[in-house]
């Protein structure tokens, strides 16, 4: 089978083949077609491609088999260039390492940030907040490395700058005020601080438990999605009551923070 690969979004006679593929096995998958395109056009690596049946149609699944596709308009597929890509895990690591360092910069009370008042005594509540913040983002980094399984290997590189700007910016903003020399301790003092610290740790454990349960629903190397249900872990009982218990536990954590 021969295939012409046209540029998606272009209509009429101006649509010229990006590449022409010959002797394609009808049992080839969309992933195989992407690799064949890449061999002829090196800039279009597979993760950068979105193949479709029509110029403005829906993207085809990577595991779709060529002979099962409805090639009504001749042996033609359309490719959309998704632009430069970056790995999901790389984006997550950048997102989560940044807030950790951005917050801890203000925790050190640098003179260039707080002036002469930087040497003022630091409240025990400020230390507790730094512990909570560090635990949260270190947990996220470790989950990215050892727990999360991504259904897609890459995302547009522009997302790196958008996501990092959000995470890093808010981390520095929060850290500036929590670590400020003029920070005032909570009204109920140590009772409020330490009870909130315990609650924070419990909810972080709940969040981790949900992430582990979700990880077990997707076998390694697959895109399978099973229906989440409570397990022997008591933290997973929230699956019965909310759609995304991992976000529920995270909300509780930040409320305690």
Order of alpha helices (4+ residues) and beta strands (2+ residues): beta-beta-alpha-beta-beta-beta-alpha-alpha-alpha-beta-alpha-alpha-alpha
